């Protein structure tokens, strides 16, 4: 017997793992079971890599922002020197 969808969504991970392990003792699985698990693990690795890339990209954009601010300040200072100091 299976759970209804609402109960399934409300079940904790530990409950689902325990149920799976209990039923797995009396169940035969096909090749797709292992393929699905490999695909799930692969997807986890991809998600982890994407998160890491997004984090690094965010840090890079912050650095570029501050370098742009510094560059603007230096350009304004150079303009000030060129106009008012060299006269």
JOBEL-V425027 format. One record per backbone hydrogen bond with DSSP energy under -0.5 kcal/mol. NH is the residue of the N-H (numbers start at 1). CO is the residue of the C=O. Records with the same first field share a line. If there is no record, write none. Layout:
NH->CO ; CO
This chain:
8->4
9->5
10->6
11->7
16->12
17->13
18->14
19->15
20->16
21->17
22->18
23->19
24->20
25->21
26->23
27->24
33->30
34->30 ; 31
35->31
36->32
37->33
38->34
39->35
40->36
41->37
42->38
43->39
44->40
45->41
46->42
47->43
48->44
49->45
50->46
51->47
52->48
53->49
54->50
55->51
56->52
57->53
58->54
59->55
60->56
61->57
62->58
63->59
64->60
65->61
66->62
67->63
68->64
69->65
70->66
71->67
72->68
73->69
74->70
75->71
76->72
77->73
78->74
79->75
80->76
81->77
82->78
83->79
84->80
85->80 ; 81
86->81
